[in-house]
Amino acid sequence: MAFYREAFGAEELFTIDAPDGTVIHAEMAIGSSVFMLGDAEAPFAPPGPGGSTVGLHVYVQDVDDLAARAARAGAEVLQEPTDMFYGDRSVMLRDPFGHVWVFLAHQEDLSTDEIVARGRALLGQPPGA
């Protein structure tokens, strides 16, 4: 994150850290564009030399329908469609080329403080930890 701040002038919007200090999820902005990142762990860890840690996040209308269609087409379902703490329904897939895709459908409007509090609660951390 320090690199993105220094190199691109990115602004940190919020971060959810695990108890061990790794970044589970963070959001940063460059101008009006927001990007999400975290420490590279499965399934985003590189599969080997030259592998990619990129996961593509795309908002769609119907996550469940997309997941079923993608599985029929040969995608590997890494996480079944799930209602997430940050207010979206999400499915995680790996395409036949090894790319990880996260498809989301927005369900609930939450403030950044509410998202961070829910994320910390999920990790068993007290508020404001």
Residue, then its C-alpha position, 0 to 999 in steps of 0.5 A: m500500500a505504501f508503494y501505491r501511495e508513493a508511486f500513484g498518489a493513492e489514498e487509503l480508504f480503509t483496511i481490515d487486518a487479520p490478527d496476525g497483521t496481514v491485510i485481509h482487505a483494503e480499498m484505495a483510490i487513485g482519483s475517482s477509481v477505487f481498487m481493492l487489495g490484500d496480502a497474496e494468499a490462496p486463492f490469489a497467491p501466485p501458482g508459481p514463477g510468473g504467476s499472477t496474484v490478480g483477482l478481478h472483481v466485477y459487479v453483476q445483477d445475479v451472482d447465483d445465475l452467473a455462478a451456475r452458468a460459469a460452472r457449466a462452462g468449466a469454471e472452478v467454483l472456489q467459493e459458492p455464492t455467499d452473502m458477505f459482511y460488506g453488503d454484497r453477495s459474492v461468488m469466487l471462480r477460477d477460469p480455465f486459464g487460472h484467473v480468479w474472478v469475484f462476481l458480486a451483486h450489491q445488496e446492502d448500503l453500508s458505511t465504511d465504519e459499518i463494513v470495518a466493524r463487521g469485518r473485525a467482528l468476523l475475525g473475532q476482533p473488538p471494535g476499534a482494534 
